[in-house]
Amino acid sequence: MGVSSFHPTAPDCPELTDYDRAHAGAYLRLLDAEAADATWEAMAQGVLGQDIGVDPAAAHIMLASHLQRAHWLRDGGFFRLLRE
């Protein structure tokens, strides 16, 4: 597996970032996977490309951060993206 394009944690600010714009599709896939009751392992591996066997704690932190950002975008952040 190649190098991940994901940072260890997603942005945690009230503004839409270039990182958010670049990863909007992944955020949507995370929300879809969550709605389908996917396990955290499946989301970390399938969406974020993490090898959970290498460092499961880091993969879990990455997933939690990106899923939190996906919720922020779903709950209002995407309106900023649409206005652009």
Secondary structure, 3 states (H helix, E strand, C coil): CCCCCCCCCCCCCCCCCHHHHHCHHHHHHHHHHHHCCCCHHHHHHHCCCCCCCCCHHHHHHHHHHHHHHHHHHHHHHHHHHHHC
